Amino acid sequence: MSIQELICALFKLGATCPSWPMDKLLIEYLFVPSVILIICLVMIAEAFLRGVNLKINFLLALTFYIAIVYTGLYATIASFSYSFLILFLIFGFGVFVVTRIIPIEFIKGAGAMARRLGEKRYDLMLLKDRKEVLENEKKRIEELIDEEKKKANPDDSKIKAYELMVVQIQKEIDLIDKQIKRAEKLIPR
């Protein structure tokens, strides 16, 4: 059994694999895809084991790599990764250039700021919704006051209780209005 047949059998590259030239087999289907796959698997392992020893990350990446080769998925990944190698290179070069022009700390800070801005916009939306609910509740209580006053024998204690509820709701609406104005000043359009 030749080296070429051994590589083809180990990586399950298909029936036509032994007829390929050795350089094509090594570069297109073994070296380049393996490097891309290992880099991706190391990034995945770091995502799984954040803050854990670097050696364990590489061990997990190597375990993933062996599992991919053993299950036969490597042939699919190899043909995909070599076909799109130019896109990987362009993307990698773009990331390299961007990280040289813009420091990575600034990019992380911008991401955190965008996340906080999104949270503020969501909070503003919640405040507006809460204000709308309170205004509807206030209108409903005012209608109850009008109904109670129209009765032949109105109950003054109910009317005073309803009026007190209206005053409390109006205070809460005023407070929410202040919060909305403050939030709108902080959030750029």
Helices and strands as residue ranges (DSSP letters): H 3-11, G 17-19, H 22-26, I 27-31, H 32-48, H 54-71, H 74-83, H 85-101, H 104-150, H 156-186
